C-alpha cells in the first residue's frame, strides 16, 4: 500500500509540474506578444512622426516656392504700373500756371474772334508753335464731332475761325439778320463776281462785260471792304487794278480764291 501511495503521489507531483511549466510557457508567450505589440506601436508612432515631419517640410518648401513665384509677379505689376503712369503723363494736356490748357486757350481765342486767325497769330497769342496750334485745333474738332456740337473750327482766308455747321442755317436765319454791309444789290453782286474771277482787273474791262458804268458800284464795294486797289495796269493812262480782299473770303466762307465755284458749275443746266 505504501508503494502505491508513493506512486500516486509522484504522479500528482509530475502532473502539477507539467501544469506549472505550461503556465510559465503561456505567460512567456503573452509577454512576447505584448512586447511585439509595443514594438509595432512604437514603429508606427515613429513612422507617423517621420511622415508629419516630411509633411511639414513639404509645406515649408511649397510656401517658399510660392513666395519666390510671387516675387516676379509683383515686379511685373510694378513695371506695368510704371508704364501706365508714363503713358498717362504723355497723354496729359499742356497745363499753364493758372490751371488752363493751351487747347482751351486756343478755343477761347477763336470763340471770341470775329475774324479768322492765322496759325502764326494764334501761336503768338498762346505762346506756342504753329504745329501745336494745328494739333490742338484737330483735337478740338474731334471732340466737337464726337459730342455732336453744332460748330467746328474751319479754315477761312488762310486762317482758322469757329463757325456753325451749314445744316443749322435754317434755324439761324430766323435769329440773325444779315448785316447791312453784306447786303448787296444785284448790280453789286455782278460787279463783285467779275472782279473775283477776273482779278486783277481794270474798271474798263468790268464795264465792257456788264455794259454799264460801274464806278459807283466799285466805290460802294470798296467802302464795304470787299474790293481794294491792288495796283496799276501797265497800259496807257495806267488805270487802277481791282481785286478782292480778305474780308471777301470771310464773308463768303472761302479759304482761298481757288475755292470759288467753277464757272461751269454756275451755268444753268439745259432745260
Secondary structure, 3 states (H helix, E strand, C coil): CHHHHHHHHHHHHHHHHHHHHHHHHHHHHHHHHHHHHHHHHHHHHHHHHHHHHHHHHHHHHHHHHHHHHHHHHHHHHHHHHHHHHHHHHHHCCCECCCCCEHHHHHHHHHHHCCCCECHHHHHHHHCCCHHHHHHHHHHHHHHHHHCCCCEEEEEECCEEEEEECHHHHHHHHHHCCCCHHHCCCHHHHHHHHHHHHHCCEEHHHHHHHHCCCCHHHHHHHHHCCCEEEEEECCCCCCCEEEEECHHHHHHCCCCCHHHCCCHHHHCCCCC
